[in-house]
Amino acid sequence: MEAGPSHNLAGYVPRPGLSIPLITVLDSEERIVEAEQRALVRFTVQDGAGADVLFAAGTTGEWDRMDNPRRQEVSRIVLDECRRCAPREHPVEVWFGITAHTRRETVENLVFALEHRADAAVVAPLSIRDLDGPAEFVERELGGVFERAGRAIPVFLYDNSEIHAPGQALHLHTRDVKRMSQLDYVRGIKVTANKSVLGNYTRAASNFKLAHEFAIYAGNPLLIFDLFAPAEGVAGLARRYWNRYLTQHSLPYGIVAGPANPMPREWQRAWQVCRAQNADLMERYRSVLEGFRDACSFTRASGVYQPAIACFKAALAELGVLSSDAVARGTPSLSEAERREFARRFNELRARSAETLEPGWTSQTASPAPRTVTHHHG
């Protein structure tokens, strides 16, 4: 596989930091509520203290429950509103999720992303039902779009075993990722998996970077509290050694955090303090963010039930960002009793966050006064 022409991507560097895979705001008839989708964009940007990247029409955005016109519609809305509201001193990128159930629609979505000048496109090859080989598709069909247009945008791969199509492998083979990484327009991968699977990619990262920078983003964002933990005591040293062995000293370039939909400032600051290895602040943010994960967990007869997307939408409704917390048909939902219980848990967590976290790092539903962003170093 050859890298091909540059398509004007020379010098491009992937955006590090916090990527928020936005929920898609739907009404009871599964139509996109544009005004509230725009309100969500403004909320997650947080005047520059929230997202570094907004990712539209991804798994958290229920791409697999929508038809292609709605996938494109939500991406267009997110891009337009982000261009309006993101501050110049902290530009926010918008990445279009282009994955569809068929190769044809996926290609159509890349054309749409290119025409609308999205900052990047994200594709989950193993979620496409009629795909024969991921590397061949990304080179020939996606690359063909760029050849015909005479220009390109960065493409990021997406590996998530929970959304693979029937008959497809659970994870991309490392050899295929290595091949695709040599294409000029493929600039990174989002990996939603445990630490061992993430380590398969980070250990091979030096090979991926032969042609250009290739970024690896952790789709299981709570891993950062483990991966960046400072080496303190015997147990800390052992954990650090094991983490470095798993990742071959290559830590994630950023995180893709679905729970950041209702908590963008908290996750942005968590990323910062983990990078700085500030043990005290890491523990404070870990406690709050794990608390939100626990608030999304319920017990049903079949066992543990975690309707994450429904909880993200319910939290945003509790904050007043949305009035509609409807989920698409087929997305795990909350019963009325679970919805009431979640509201109680979330509001208690918000109160605890205000007491536990640093001033200014609890997400605001209205634009706060400008503030100086500082970084703590451990």
N, C-alpha and C positions, 0 to 999 in steps of 0.2 A: 504494500500500500504506500503510495507516494503522498507527500505532504501537499502537493499541488501549489498553485499560485497563491499569493498572499491575500488577495481580495481586500486590500487596504486595512489589514489587521496588524501590520507591522507596528511593534511597540505597545500593543495592547497588553494590559495587566489586569487579571481578574480582580473584582472588588472583594476585599476581605471583610470579615465582620458578620453582622447579623442579617440573615435573609429570612423574611417572614413570608411563608406560603399562605396567602390570604384566603379566608373563607369567601365563598360566593353568597351574597345576600339574596335570598329567595323569598317570595311571598307564598301564600298557601297554595297557589296554582303553579308553583315552581318557575315563575317569571323573575328575572333579575330586577331588583329594586335599585334603580340607578342612583337615586339621591342618597340612599343609605350605603351603597357601595362606595360612593365618593366620600361620605362621612368616615367610613372605615379607613380609607386611604389617609385622610388627614389625621385621624387618630393614631395610626401606626407610624406615621412620619414623626409625630410629636415635636414639631418645630425643629427637627434636627437631632433630637435626643432619642429617637427610636430606630427604625429600620435603616440599614445601609442598602438593602435590596428588597424590593417587593416582587414576589413571585406569584403570578396570576395563573389560574386554571391548572393548578397542581392537584395532588391528592386531597389536601385539605380543602381545596376549592371544588371538590366533588366533580372533577373532570369526567370521571367514568360514569357519572349519573346524568350527564347533560348531552345534548346534541351539539354538533359542531358550530352552528350559528351562535349558541350561547357561550361556548368556549371563547369564540372570537370576540363576542360582545363584552364579556367581563374583562378581557385583556385590554380592549380598547379603552374602556372606562377607567381602569386602573392607570394606564399610561397617561391619559389626558389629565386626570386629576393630580397625579404625582408631578407632572410637569408644571401644574399651576401652583402647587402648595409647598414643594420641597425648597428649603432655603438654599440660596446660592453657595453659602459657606459650607453647607453639608449636602451636596447633591445626592439624590437617591436613585439608584438604577431600577429599571423595571424589566423583569425577565418574563417572557411569555411561555407558558406551558403549551407545547405544541402537540403533545401526545394525544392520539385518538385511537379508536379501535381498529382502524384500517390504515394501511400505508398511504392510500390516496388522500385521506383527510389529514393525516399528519403532514404530508407534503404541502397541502393547501394551507395549513396553519403556519408553516414556515414561510410561505410566500406572504401571507398576511402579516406576520411579524416583521419581515423585511420591508414590506411596503409602508408599514406604520413606524418604521425606524425604532423598534424595540431595542433595548440595550443588549439583549441576549435572548436565546431560545433554550428551552429545557426539554429534553426528550428522554422518555423511558422506553428504550427499544423492546424490552421483554414484555411490555404491556400491549404491544401491537399484535393483533390476533393472526394476521396473515403474513407475518414476517418469517423469512427463511433464515437469514443470518444478520445479526445486528451490525457487524462491521461493514458488510457489503451494502446494507441499506443506508447507513450514515454516509458512506463514501459516495455511492452512485446516485442515490435519489436525493438526499439532502444536499450533497455536493453539486448535483446537477442544477438545483435551484440557484445556487450561487454562481455557477458557470454561466447560466443563461442571463442572470442579472448583472454580471460583471462586478459584483461586490458581495460582501458577506457580513454577517453579524456573528459574534461568538456563540457557540453551541456548548451547552453543558449536559452531560449524561446524567441519568437518574437511575439508581439501582435500589429497588424496594421489593422484597420478595412477597409482600402482602398484596401487591397489585399486578403480579405477573399474569399473563394470559394463559389459558389452558394449553398445556403441551409445551410451554416455554420453560427454560431453566429458572431456578429460584434467583440466581444471581448471575450477573455478567461474568464471563470468564476473564481472568486477569490478562490472558494473552490477547483477547479481543479489545480490552480497554487499552492495552499498550499499542495495538495497531491503530485504533481510532485516535489516540492521543497524538499520533504523528501527523494527522491532518491539521492544516493550519487553523481551521476554524473551531476545532474541538479543544476547549480550554479548561475543562475540569469535570468533576463528577460529584454528585450528591449521593451519599451512601447512608441509607436508613437501615441500620443493622447494629449488631452488638460490636464490642470492642475487637473481637477476634477477626470478624469479617472486615471491619474498617482497617485493621492492621494489614490485611492482605493487600489492600490498595496502597497504604502509606509505605509499606516495605518496598513496593515496586515503583514508588513515586520518582525515584532518580531515573529510572528507565523512561517513565512517561515524559520527563522534562527534557529529553534529548533535543526536541525540536523547538520548544518554547515553554513558558511557564504553564504548568498544569496543576490546577488547584483542587484540593479534596475538601469537601464540606461534610460535616457530621450531621446527618439527619436525625440522629438520636441526641438532642442537644444536652441532656443532663450528663452525658459522658464527659463534658469538659471539666466538671468538678473533680473527676477522677484523673483524667489525662494531664491536667495542669496542676494537680496537687503538689505542693512543695514537699521535699524530702525531709521529714521531721521524725526522728526516732527510728528504731529498727524497722517497724512496720512500714513507715513512710518510705524509707530507703528501699525496702523490698518491693513495695508497690511501684516506686519510680523506676526501678530496674526492670520490672516486668512490663510496665507500660512502654518503656523505651525499646525493649526487645520486640514487643508486638508491633510498634509503629516505626521501628528503625529510625528513631530520633526525628521523625517527620510528623509534627502535630497538625491538626486540622487548620485549614486556611480560614475557615469560618464555620458558622452553624446555620442550619435551616430549622427554625423553631416554630412549629404550629402553635404551641401555647403562647407565643408572643403576640398573637392576635389581640387578646385582651390585656397583655402585660408587656408592651414593647419597651418601655423604659427599663423595667426590671431585667429583661433579658439582655438589653444592650449593656447595661452596667455589669451584669454577671459576666458577659464576655470580656469586658475590660478588666475586671478584677481577677479573673482566671488567667488572662494573659500576663498580668502583673504578678501573679502568684501571691496575692495578699491573702494569707490564710484566714485572718479574722473576718474580712469582708466576704470571702468565698463561703464561709460557713453560714453567714447571715443570709446570703442570696440563695444558697442551696436549700436552706430550711424553708424559705418562702416558696421557691419554685417547685420543690418536691411536694410542698403542701398543696399546691394547685393540682399536681398530678394525682395526689391522693383524693382530692375533692371530686375528681372525675371518675372515681371507681365506686361501683355499686355491687351488691350481691343479688343475684337472681337464682332461681332454682337450678339453672345450668352451671352456676359458678360465678366467677368474677366477671363483671360486665363494665366495659370502659367505652362509652359512646363519646369519644373525644371531640369530634366535630360538633355534635349537639351541645356539648359543654362549652366549647369556645363561643358558639353563637349565644348561648344562654348568658354567659358572662358579659358579653358585649351588650346584651339587652339590659342586664342589671346595671351596667355603667351608663345606660342611656345613649350609647352610640347607635344602637339599632332599635327599631320597634318590632321587627320581624326576626324571630329566631327559628324559622321553619327550615327543615332539612329536606333534601331531595328524597324521592321515593327510593327505598333500598338502603339509605344511610341509617345506621343505628341511631335511635332516637331516645328521648327521655320520657318516661311516664309522667303523669301529673305529680305524683308523689315524689318521684326522683327529681323533677324540676324544682319543686319547693325545697327539697333537701339540699340540692346543689346551690340554690340561691342563698340559703342559710350559711353553708360552708364557705362560699365565695365571699360573702360580705364579712364574715368573721376573718377570713384570710386578708382581706383588704385592710381591715382595722389593725391586724397584727403587722402587716407590711409597713403601715405608716409609723408604727412604733419601732420596728426592727431595722428598717433600711435607712440609708442616708437621705437627708432632706433633698427633695428634688428628683428622686429616682423612683417615685411611685407614679404610674402613668396618669396623665391628666386628661379629663374629658373636654376641657376648654383650654385655649391657648394660654400658657403661663407667661409670666414676664421672662424676657431673655435672661439666660444664666450662663455662667462660664463652666465648661466641661473640664474637669480636672481628672488626672489619672494618678492612682495610688500605686506605688511600687513597693513590693515586699522585699 
